[in-house]
């Protein structure tokens, strides 16, 4: 006997959540399909999003929403890839160029990394923008090219194609302009629907907290991490989340071409301590989830060997060449966009002091004011500009010491950027202890 499922009008579904009720799987699937088809008008979708922000969703509802969004477009299947397919996602921050180091490093130690990344908005940077600072680098690959690249060099770093998770593209645009971004169920569904559509076997999450992060407190970040891990594991993808601090910029460089340089330096074994700590932690988790290592010590040994031997750097060169970029950039940074001028911001105090902290949010805003970031999605960014910190939190500084090199092109943008930058650096007459950047590890087990 054929059972007919009654299609509800949008306002019926909206009213259930408005009144604090739970939506059924069928109702959530109808909502997602309606967003893609246009049967749910923007104002109706926005109303339901606001109801979700105010009333929340159960873990079951969130899992159904994630699954429906993932299945709203093409899902990549990669049966031809025999290596463990493990990806990483970061909730975003200032100076976070980890992906540029992580993908080639992970590929060089036996993993396949099918990575779909995004662009920067506001004070945070985007992986795709950084990659496009490399001359010729293409982030849009056909399905055939994507598969061939994963089979040959075991890594790809691409943008979201139009036919993958179209529901998220529409819903995120609405969330951005309707003050409905801050919702753990909606954040989880947005992140995981894209990652799970890549064809991965497992996932590692870098969930950041602090001034430069989306989640400002450890409590908020932990709640998000636990929800992400639970939902991803619930749909059959082993997942680990690492909580990391984003009170200060990650590494020394902030700005697209400048971060590419620091990433290459890191693959040459010359990376800043905090940046490498996060990268090693995430790749170690990827290796363990992929079944290639039994523990952290074994993973660390393999990663260090890949950098020391040059295998990780060679994998980055392969990635650049495969996606149309100039691999000579690895040895000649002059091929990257370069600012016309550099301003040395110096410590102007009369006595020696210590830097207690460098505010990541203000640093990100300073870089954006220089042109390194976007104030809106369609803004054109300057790939050459940004900041390189010579001193970091915990360092002792003397009068006249250079604190930061400001790379800029437009003279009229320098002054407002410096105003934010000066406010970002805090001092104390006493030495300070800097907290470990790795806070905790969260897994389903």
Residue pairs with C-beta under 8 A, 6 or more apart in sequence:
5 26
7 30
8 27
8 30
10 31
10 34
10 39
10 40
10 41
10 44
10 48
11 44
13 23
13 27
13 30
13 31
13 48
14 44
14 47
14 48
14 51
16 22
16 23
16 27
17 23
17 48
17 51
17 52
17 55
18 47
18 51
18 55
19 55
20 55
22 57
22 58
22 60
22 61
23 31
23 57
23 61
23 64
25 64
28 61
28 64
28 65
28 68
29 64
29 68
31 40
31 45
31 48
31 68
32 65
32 68
32 69
32 72
32 167
33 39
33 68
33 72
34 40
34 45
35 45
35 72
35 167
35 170
35 171
36 72
36 73
36 166
36 167
36 170
40 48
42 174
45 170
45 171
45 174
46 174
46 178
46 180
49 171
49 174
49 175
49 178
49 180
49 183
49 186
50 178
50 180
52 180
52 183
52 185
52 186
53 180
53 182
53 183
53 186
56 183
56 185
57 65
57 185
59 227
59 230
59 231
59 234
61 185
62 184
62 185
62 188
62 189
62 227
62 231
63 231
63 234
63 235
65 185
65 189
66 188
66 189
66 192
66 193
66 196
66 231
66 235
67 193
67 235
68 167
69 165
69 167
69 168
69 171
69 189
69 190
69 193
70 165
70 192
70 193
70 194
70 196
70 197
72 165
72 166
72 167
72 168
72 193
73 163
73 164
73 165
73 166
73 167
73 197
74 161
74 163
74 164
74 197
75 164
75 197
75 199
76 114
76 143
76 146
76 164
76 197
76 198
76 199
77 199
78 85
78 112
78 114
78 147
78 150
78 199
80 147
80 151
81 112
81 150
81 151
81 199
83 110
83 111
83 112
83 154
83 290
84 110
84 111
84 112
84 201
84 202
84 289
84 290
84 291
84 292
85 111
85 112
85 113
85 114
85 198
85 199
85 200
85 201
85 202
86 106
86 111
86 112
86 113
86 200
86 201
86 202
86 203
86 204
86 286
86 289
86 290
87 113
87 114
87 115
87 116
87 195
87 198
87 200
87 203
87 204
88 98
88 99
88 102
88 113
88 115
88 203
88 204
88 205
88 206
88 282
88 286
89 191
89 195
89 203
89 204
89 205
89 206
90 96
90 98
90 99
90 205
90 206
90 208
91 191
91 205
91 206
91 207
91 208
91 213
91 214
91 215
91 221
91 224
92 124
92 208
92 213
92 214
93 124
93 208
93 212
93 213
93 246
93 249
93 250
93 360
94 123
94 124
94 125
94 212
94 246
94 249
94 250
94 254
94 360
94 361
94 363
94 364
94 367
95 125
95 249
95 250
95 251
95 252
95 253
95 254
95 259
95 275
95 360
95 363
96 124
96 125
96 208
96 246
96 250
97 125
97 127
97 130
97 250
97 251
97 253
97 259
97 260
97 262
97 263
97 275
98 206
98 250
98 275
98 278
98 279
98 282
99 115
99 117
99 127
99 157
100 127
100 130
100 131
100 259
100 260
100 263
100 316
101 263
101 266
101 267
101 271
101 275
101 279
101 312
102 113
102 279
102 282
102 283
102 286
103 113
103 115
103 155
103 157
103 319
104 155
104 267
104 312
104 313
104 315
104 316
104 318
104 319
105 267
105 279
105 283
105 303
105 306
105 307
105 312
105 315
106 113
106 155
106 283
106 286
106 287
107 113
107 153
107 154
107 155
107 315
107 319
108 306
108 311
108 312
108 314
108 315
109 283
109 287
109 292
109 302
109 303
109 306
109 311
109 312
110 287
110 290
110 292
110 302
111 154
111 286
111 287
111 290
111 292
112 150
112 154
112 155
113 154
113 155
113 156
113 286
114 146
114 150
114 155
114 156
114 198
114 199
114 200
115 127
115 155
115 156
115 157
115 158
115 198
116 158
116 159
116 160
116 164
116 194
116 195
116 197
116 198
117 126
117 127
117 128
117 131
117 139
117 157
117 158
117 159
118 126
118 127
118 128
118 159
118 160
119 126
119 128
119 129
119 159
119 374
119 377
120 126
120 129
120 373
120 374
120 381
121 373
121 374
121 376
121 377
122 364
122 368
122 373
122 374
122 375
123 212
123 361
123 364
123 365
123 367
123 368
123 373
124 212
124 364
124 373
125 254
125 255
125 256
125 259
125 364
125 367
125 372
125 373
127 157
128 139
128 157
128 159
129 256
129 381
129 383
130 256
130 257
130 259
130 260
130 263
131 137
131 139
131 157
131 260
131 323
131 325
132 139
132 256
132 383
133 256
133 257
133 260
133 336
133 337
133 383
133 384
134 260
134 320
134 325
134 326
134 329
134 336
135 325
135 326
135 329
135 335
135 336
136 324
136 325
136 326
137 320
137 323
137 324
137 325
138 323
138 324
138 325
139 157
139 158
139 159
139 323
140 158
140 159
140 161
141 149
141 156
141 158
141 323
143 161
146 156
146 158
149 155
149 156
149 322
149 323
150 156
152 322
153 315
153 318
153 319
153 322
155 315
155 318
155 319
156 319
156 322
156 323
157 319
157 323
160 169
160 194
164 194
164 197
165 193
165 194
165 197
167 193
168 189
168 190
168 193
168 194
171 186
171 190
172 190
174 180
175 181
175 186
176 377
180 186
181 187
184 223
184 224
184 227
185 227
187 224
188 224
188 227
188 228
188 231
191 205
191 228
192 203
192 228
192 231
192 232
192 235
195 203
195 232
196 203
196 232
196 235
196 237
200 237
201 237
201 238
201 289
201 290
202 237
202 238
202 239
202 286
202 289
202 290
203 232
203 237
203 238
203 239
203 240
203 289
204 239
204 240
204 241
204 242
204 282
204 285
204 286
204 289
205 225
205 228
205 229
205 239
205 240
205 241
205 242
206 241
206 242
206 244
206 278
206 282
207 215
207 221
207 222
207 224
207 225
207 228
207 241
207 242
207 243
207 244
208 214
208 215
208 221
208 243
208 244
208 245
208 246
209 215
209 216
209 217
209 218
209 220
209 221
209 243
209 244
209 245
209 246
209 439
210 216
210 245
210 246
210 247
210 248
210 360
211 246
211 247
211 248
211 359
211 360
211 361
212 246
212 247
212 248
212 249
212 359
212 360
212 361
212 363
212 364
213 221
213 246
213 360
215 221
215 224
218 243
218 439
221 243
222 243
222 440
222 442
225 241
225 243
225 442
226 241
226 442
228 239
228 241
229 239
229 240
229 241
229 442
229 443
229 444
230 444
232 238
232 239
233 239
233 444
238 289
238 444
239 289
239 443
239 444
240 285
240 288
240 289
240 441
240 442
240 443
241 441
241 442
241 443
242 278
242 281
242 282
242 285
242 438
242 440
242 441
242 442
243 438
243 439
243 440
243 441
243 442
244 278
244 281
244 437
244 438
244 439
245 435
245 436
245 437
245 439
246 360
247 357
247 359
247 360
248 357
248 358
248 359
248 360
248 363
248 392
248 393
249 358
249 360
249 363
249 364
249 387
249 389
250 274
250 275
250 278
250 437
251 259
251 262
251 266
251 271
251 272
251 274
251 275
252 262
252 272
252 388
252 389
252 390
252 392
253 259
253 261
253 262
253 386
253 387
253 388
253 389
254 363
254 364
254 367
254 372
254 386
254 387
254 388
254 389
255 367
255 370
255 372
255 384
255 385
255 386
255 387
255 388
255 407
256 337
256 372
256 381
256 383
256 384
256 386
257 336
257 337
257 338
257 383
257 384
257 386
258 386
258 387
258 388
258 407
259 386
260 329
260 336
261 333
261 336
262 271
262 272
262 275
263 316
264 313
264 316
264 329
264 330
264 333
265 271
266 272
266 275
266 276
266 279
267 307
267 312
267 313
267 316
268 307
268 313
269 307
269 308
271 279
272 392
274 437
277 437
277 438
278 437
278 438
280 300
280 303
281 438
283 299
283 303
284 293
284 296
284 299
284 300
284 303
285 441
287 293
287 298
287 299
287 302
288 294
288 295
288 296
288 299
292 302
293 299
293 302
303 312
305 311
306 312
307 313
313 330
316 330
317 327
317 330
318 327
320 326
320 327
320 329
320 330
321 327
326 335
328 335
329 335
329 336
336 384
337 382
337 383
337 384
338 384
338 407
339 382
339 384
339 385
339 386
339 407
339 408
339 409
340 408
340 409
341 407
341 408
341 409
341 411
342 405
342 406
342 407
342 408
343 405
343 406
343 408
343 414
343 418
344 402
344 404
344 405
344 406
345 402
345 403
345 404
345 405
345 406
345 418
345 421
345 422
346 400
346 401
346 402
346 403
347 353
347 391
347 397
347 398
347 399
347 400
347 401
347 403
348 399
349 399
349 427
350 399
351 399
351 429
352 396
352 397
352 398
352 399
353 396
353 397
353 427
353 428
353 429
354 394
354 395
354 396
354 397
354 427
354 428
354 429
354 430
354 431
354 432
355 391
355 392
355 393
355 394
355 395
355 397
355 403
355 425
355 426
355 427
356 393
356 426
356 427
356 428
356 432
357 393
357 426
358 389
358 392
358 393
358 424
358 425
358 426
359 423
359 424
359 425
359 426
362 420
362 421
362 423
362 424
363 387
363 420
363 421
363 424
364 373
365 420
366 387
366 417
366 418
366 420
366 421
366 424
367 373
367 385
367 386
367 387
367 417
368 374
368 375
369 413
369 416
369 417
369 420
370 382
370 385
370 386
370 387
370 406
370 407
370 408
370 410
370 413
370 414
370 417
371 381
371 382
371 385
371 408
371 409
371 410
371 413
372 381
372 382
372 383
372 385
372 386
373 381
374 381
382 409
384 407
384 409
385 407
385 408
385 409
386 407
387 404
387 405
387 406
387 407
387 421
388 404
388 405
388 407
389 403
389 404
390 401
390 402
390 403
390 404
390 405
391 397
391 401
391 402
391 403
391 404
393 432
393 434
394 431
394 432
394 433
394 434
396 431
397 403
397 427
403 425
404 421
404 425
406 414
406 417
406 418
406 421
408 414
408 417
